[in-house]
Amino acid sequence: MAQINWTKQALGDLEAIGDYIARDSPAIAQVFVNRIINSIVQLETFPLSGRIVPESGRESIREIIFRNYRIVYSLENDTIYILTIFHASKSLTNLTDDIN
């Protein structure tokens, strides 16, 4: 079973998503954030379930999709690093520069 570690970037992204949704409904925001977390927790059992990030092309940089959000992670041995979470309409350019 893989271990999940969150980067500061990913934690900030998750908080920002929750804050944005909470402007309309704090209750829905909490449910949505919990569902994102639950989708990430599944990576502990199935770390290769995400696809390779097309912008990276590296086998170790993968992503899962939750609704319209891309959850990008790196896989190193038995450790998963959650790198960022962002809306699919946005560009991954900044992250790609950091991981290449």
RAVENKA-V574755 format. One record per residue. RES is the residue in one letter. NEAR is the number of other ideal C-beta (glycine too) atoms within 8 Angstrom. Layout:
res=RES near=NEAR
res=RES near=NEAR
//
This chain:
res=M near=5
res=A near=11
res=Q near=8
res=I near=10
res=N near=8
res=W near=8
res=T near=10
res=K near=6
res=Q near=8
res=A near=12
res=L near=9
res=G near=8
res=D near=11
res=L near=12
res=E near=8
res=A near=8
res=I near=13
res=G near=12
res=D near=9
res=Y near=8
res=I near=12
res=A near=10
res=R near=5
res=D near=5
res=S near=7
res=P near=6
res=A near=6
res=I near=9
res=A near=13
res=Q near=10
res=V near=8
res=F near=11
res=V near=12
res=N near=8
res=R near=9
res=I near=14
res=I near=9
res=N near=8
res=S near=10
res=I near=12
res=V near=8
res=Q near=9
res=L near=14
res=E near=11
res=T near=7
res=F near=7
res=P near=11
res=L near=6
res=S near=7
res=G near=11
res=R near=6
res=I near=10
res=V near=12
res=P near=5
res=E near=7
res=S near=10
res=G near=6
res=R near=9
res=E near=4
res=S near=7
res=I near=13
res=R near=13
res=E near=11
res=I near=12
res=I near=8
res=F near=8
res=R near=4
res=N near=5
res=Y near=12
res=R near=11
res=I near=15
res=V near=14
res=Y near=15
res=S near=10
res=L near=12
res=E near=6
res=N near=4
res=D near=6
res=T near=9
res=I near=13
res=Y near=11
res=I near=14
res=L near=12
res=T near=12
res=I near=12
res=F near=10
res=H near=7
res=A near=8
res=S near=4
res=K near=6
res=S near=4
res=L near=11
res=T near=7
res=N near=7
res=L near=10
res=T near=10
res=D near=7
res=D near=6
res=I near=10
res=N near=6
//
